[in-house]
Amino acid sequence: MPFCHGSRMGGAYMELATEALDAAMAIDNHRLRRATEEQYQNVIKLSKNLYKIVEGYDPTSEVMMGDVIWPDRKDWKGKKVEDIRLQTWLFAKNLETFTELSKKEQKELLDACLRLSREAQSCSRPLILRLSA
């Protein structure tokens, strides 16, 4: 089942933004040895939603993930949708195993979650504005 469909798209992106922020906090708390079981579950929930993005065919989600993975648009040169899907899949996989990653990799994952939160919020705004007009 794809990540976004129908009129829920704006709401789905807002939920994704919140999940990404929750995951970032969980990763940071893990690094500080203060994470709770609920926070670990938040990371798994985000991972599952990223897998849904990989399974779906939603151009908005693909562009959003491209911006998360390669924040500098110059890095997009030569990239294909398959590259975005692969990197999104790896992002989801890393979330599943983040406790086994090095501190540096955990910091990179935390930063990616923060970028995802910002990008998902940006994706939801135009949709919410159109729905309220």
Summary of the structure (lengths in Angstrom):
residues: 133
radius of gyration: 14.6
end to end distance: 28.9
largest distance: 47.0
contacts: 396
relative contact order: 0.19
helix: 82%
strand: 0%
